[in-house]
Amino acid sequence: QVQLVESGGGLVQAGGSLRLSCAASGIIFSISTMAWYRQAPGKQRELVASITSQGTTTYADSVMARFTISRDNHKNTVYLQMSSLKPEDTAVYYCYSRSKIAGSGWGQGTQVTVSS
């Protein structure tokens, strides 16, 4: 059973930084594609960034050059380093995993609030 536990969210002023972490269990982490999504009030959930098992990364245009996704296969953890945060980055951030063996799964989400 896929279990993803996010941490690191909180309240930060515009221009500040936060690092989100997602600890995974129940999957073979090293072969899984991992991603971060976010959902703001009244909006659809959107992809923020993803990283494949080979380390290939993709980013939403809105976070390019400000956010960095990375993974530590020894710790079964994926990170999202967020810098130059803007009020429009305020959302619940969700960790997501996908692999051919374990299927896909979601974390419970962590709130990020950026004040202006």
C-alpha atoms as a printed R data frame, in Angstrom:
    type eleno elety resid chain resno       x      y       z
1   ATOM     1    CA   GLN     A     1   0.000  0.000   0.000
2   ATOM     2    CA   VAL     A     2   1.372  3.356  -1.042
3   ATOM     3    CA   GLN     A     3   1.909  5.777   1.824
4   ATOM     4    CA   LEU     A     4   3.132  9.306   1.239
5   ATOM     5    CA   VAL     A     5   3.597 11.742   4.117
6   ATOM     6    CA   GLU     A     6   4.274 15.398   3.377
7   ATOM     7    CA   SER     A     7   5.836 17.888   5.748
8   ATOM     8    CA   GLY     A     8   7.360 21.346   5.672
9   ATOM     9    CA   GLY     A     9   4.391 23.511   4.817
10  ATOM    10    CA   GLY     A    10   3.570 26.680   6.690
11  ATOM    11    CA   LEU     A    11   3.167 30.436   6.539
12  ATOM    12    CA   VAL     A    12   5.842 32.526   4.860
13  ATOM    13    CA   GLN     A    13   6.111 36.080   3.600
14  ATOM    14    CA   ALA     A    14   6.329 36.831  -0.089
15  ATOM    15    CA   GLY     A    15   9.886 36.425  -1.298
16  ATOM    16    CA   GLY     A    16  10.630 33.780   1.297
17  ATOM    17    CA   SER     A    17  11.487 30.113   0.978
18  ATOM    18    CA   LEU     A    18  10.163 26.772   2.153
19  ATOM    19    CA   ARG     A    19  11.216 23.188   1.613
20  ATOM    20    CA   LEU     A    20   8.597 20.472   1.412
21  ATOM    21    CA   SER     A    21   9.428 16.842   2.058
22  ATOM    22    CA   CYS     A    22   7.525 13.692   1.176
23  ATOM    23    CA   ALA     A    23   8.479 10.402   2.795
24  ATOM    24    CA   ALA     A    24   7.324  7.350   0.867
25  ATOM    25    CA   SER     A    25   6.676  3.785   1.928
26  ATOM    26    CA   GLY     A    26   4.969  0.792   0.388
27  ATOM    27    CA   ILE     A    27   6.622  1.439  -2.968
28  ATOM    28    CA   ILE     A    28   9.918  0.726  -4.645
29  ATOM    29    CA   PHE     A    29  10.898  4.346  -4.443
30  ATOM    30    CA   SER     A    30  13.902  4.181  -6.745
31  ATOM    31    CA   ILE     A    31  11.808  3.138  -9.748
32  ATOM    32    CA   SER     A    32   8.893  5.476  -9.077
33  ATOM    33    CA   THR     A    33   8.148  8.782 -10.703
34  ATOM    34    CA   MET     A    34   7.458 11.334  -7.992
35  ATOM    35    CA   ALA     A    35   5.665 14.634  -8.292
36  ATOM    36    CA   TRP     A    36   4.257 17.584  -6.429
37  ATOM    37    CA   TYR     A    37   0.817 18.954  -7.213
38  ATOM    38    CA   ARG     A    38  -1.022 21.857  -5.649
39  ATOM    39    CA   GLN     A    39  -4.598 22.961  -5.306
40  ATOM    40    CA   ALA     A    40  -5.660 26.479  -4.449
41  ATOM    41    CA   PRO     A    41  -9.173 27.256  -3.173
42  ATOM    42    CA   GLY     A    42 -11.675 27.142  -6.001
43  ATOM    43    CA   LYS     A    43  -9.112 25.868  -8.505
44  ATOM    44    CA   GLN     A    44  -8.236 22.521 -10.005
45  ATOM    45    CA   ARG     A    45  -5.287 20.536  -8.790
46  ATOM    46    CA   GLU     A    46  -2.268 21.287 -10.967
47  ATOM    47    CA   LEU     A    47   1.128 19.719 -11.516
48  ATOM    48    CA   VAL     A    48   3.941 21.747  -9.990
49  ATOM    49    CA   ALA     A    49   6.969 19.555 -10.661
50  ATOM    50    CA   SER     A    50   7.899 15.943 -11.320
51  ATOM    51    CA   ILE     A    51  11.029 13.827 -11.254
52  ATOM    52    CA   THR     A    52  11.488 10.440 -12.890
53  ATOM    53    CA   SER     A    53  13.465  7.502 -11.556
54  ATOM    54    CA   GLN     A    54  16.288  8.654 -13.823
55  ATOM    55    CA   GLY     A    55  16.229 12.144 -12.373
56  ATOM    56    CA   THR     A    56  14.570 13.924 -15.272
57  ATOM    57    CA   THR     A    57  12.602 16.903 -13.992
58  ATOM    58    CA   THR     A    58   9.705 18.931 -15.324
59  ATOM    59    CA   TYR     A    59   8.172 22.125 -13.962
60  ATOM    60    CA   ALA     A    60   5.070 24.183 -14.428
61  ATOM    61    CA   ASP     A    61   5.844 27.457 -16.186
62  ATOM    62    CA   SER     A    62   4.627 29.376 -13.147
63  ATOM    63    CA   VAL     A    63   7.326 27.924 -10.878
64  ATOM    64    CA   MET     A    64  10.208 27.541 -13.326
65  ATOM    65    CA   ALA     A    65  13.482 28.900 -11.916
66  ATOM    66    CA   ARG     A    66  11.917 29.354  -8.465
67  ATOM    67    CA   PHE     A    67  11.181 25.771  -7.389
68  ATOM    68    CA   THR     A    68  13.463 22.747  -7.444
69  ATOM    69    CA   ILE     A    69  12.366 19.135  -7.117
70  ATOM    70    CA   SER     A    70  14.862 16.523  -5.963
71  ATOM    71    CA   ARG     A    71  14.895 13.018  -4.571
72  ATOM    72    CA   ASP     A    72  16.947 10.940  -2.168
73  ATOM    73    CA   ASN     A    73  16.540  7.264  -3.008
74  ATOM    74    CA   HIS     A    74  18.360  6.200   0.164
75  ATOM    75    CA   LYS     A    75  15.796  8.025   2.303
76  ATOM    76    CA   ASN     A    76  12.783  7.294   0.067
77  ATOM    77    CA   THR     A    77  12.069 11.012   0.127
78  ATOM    78    CA   VAL     A    78  11.266 13.630  -2.478
79  ATOM    79    CA   TYR     A    79  11.728 17.328  -1.841
80  ATOM    80    CA   LEU     A    80  10.388 20.567  -3.236
81  ATOM    81    CA   GLN     A    81  12.583 23.582  -2.561
82  ATOM    82    CA   MET     A    82  10.486 26.698  -3.077
83  ATOM    83    CA   SER     A    83  12.099 30.115  -3.320
84  ATOM    84    CA   SER     A    84  10.914 33.618  -4.195
85  ATOM    85    CA   LEU     A    85   7.466 32.607  -3.058
86  ATOM    86    CA   LYS     A    86   4.481 34.617  -4.222
87  ATOM    87    CA   PRO     A    87   0.985 34.935  -2.768
88  ATOM    88    CA   GLU     A    88  -0.313 33.013  -5.784
89  ATOM    89    CA   ASP     A    89   1.739 30.012  -4.641
90  ATOM    90    CA   THR     A    90  -0.669 29.652  -1.714
91  ATOM    91    CA   ALA     A    91  -2.251 26.203  -1.945
92  ATOM    92    CA   VAL     A    92  -2.364 22.743  -0.480
93  ATOM    93    CA   TYR     A    93   0.614 20.858  -1.863
94  ATOM    94    CA   TYR     A    94   0.269 17.136  -2.519
95  ATOM    95    CA   CYS     A    95   2.904 14.503  -3.079
96  ATOM    96    CA   TYR     A    96   2.209 11.945  -5.804
97  ATOM    97    CA   SER     A    97   3.904  8.710  -6.809
98  ATOM    98    CA   ARG     A    98   3.532  6.471  -9.818
99  ATOM    99    CA   SER     A    99   5.124  3.185 -10.820
100 ATOM   100    CA   LYS     A   100   4.151  0.190 -12.941
101 ATOM   101    CA   ILE     A   101   4.372 -2.113  -9.928
102 ATOM   102    CA   ALA     A   102   2.659 -0.158  -7.152
103 ATOM   103    CA   GLY     A   103   0.357  1.990  -9.237
104 ATOM   104    CA   SER     A   104  -0.197  5.542  -8.033
105 ATOM   105    CA   GLY     A   105  -0.876  7.258  -4.745
106 ATOM   106    CA   TRP     A   106  -1.374 10.625  -3.080
107 ATOM   107    CA   GLY     A   107  -0.297 12.138   0.195
108 ATOM   108    CA   GLN     A   108  -2.669 13.931   2.524
109 ATOM   109    CA   GLY     A   109  -1.372 17.371   1.548
110 ATOM   110    CA   THR     A   110   0.403 20.182   3.346
111 ATOM   111    CA   GLN     A   111  -0.739 23.799   3.422
112 ATOM   112    CA   VAL     A   112   1.524 26.529   2.091
113 ATOM   113    CA   THR     A   113   0.407 30.099   2.694
114 ATOM   114    CA   VAL     A   114   2.328 33.053   1.299
115 ATOM   115    CA   SER     A   115   1.436 36.442   2.728
116 ATOM   116    CA   SER     A   116   1.906 39.652   0.780
